[in-house]
């Protein structure tokens, strides 16, 4: 007997997450409800407006955010508020 799962093809979504600040894109490792984690260290001033762009299978989803405390090179996690 075969399980229902064995009849379904495997699927893995193509996902890309970016933080766009002043026309510069920073690649994200992960995005949470009020934080994101950069793949590479960067420095961004506090209270900077930005966009989080998560593209899933070629379909972008964009959130306007403000970086509460900015970003510092020694901490890749950044908190934000939705605008």
N, C-alpha and C positions, 0 to 999 in steps of 0.2 A: 504494500500500500504506500502511495506517495502522499506527502503532505502538500497542502495548498501552496506553501512557499516554494516548493521545488518547481512548480509550473510557471512562476513569475520570473521574468528576466531581472537581472541585477540592475540597479540604477544608482548612480552617484551624481549628485548635482555639481555643476561647475560654479564655485562661489569665489567672489573677490570682494574684499572689504577695504575701503580707503577712507582717510580723513583728508578733506580738501580744505586748505587754509591759504588764503591769498593766492589762488591759482596754482598752488603747489600740492601735489598728492603725496600722502604718507601712507604706506601699506600697513594695514592692521592685522594683528594675529588673531584678535577676538573682539567681539562687541557684546556688551551687556546692556541692561536697561538704563544705566546711568554712568557707564564707564566704557573705555576702550583700552586696548593694549597694543602699543606700537610694535612692529617687527624690528625696527631699528630705532636707536635713541634719537631724539630731536629736542629742540628747544622752541617753545611757543609761549608768548606772553599770556598772563592771566586775563580773563574776561574777553578772550578772542572769539569772534563768531567763526563758525566752520560748518562744513557739511559732512555728514557721514553717508557714504555711498556704498551700499551692499548690493552687488550684482549677482543674481542667481540665474544660471542658465541664460545669460544675456539680457535679463530684465532688471534694470536698475531700480532700487528703492532708496530714496533720499530723505534724510532727516536734517533739518536745520537745528544746530546746537550752539551752545556757548560753552567754552572751556573754562570752568570755574576758576581753577588755580593754574591754568596753563600746563605746559609740559617742561620737564627738565631732563637732561641727558642721562641721569643716574636712576630714573624711575620710569619705566615704559608704560605704566598704568596711569590713565588720565580720567578724571571725572568730568562729566558734562551735564548740562541741563538742556532740555528741549526748548526751542523757541516757539 
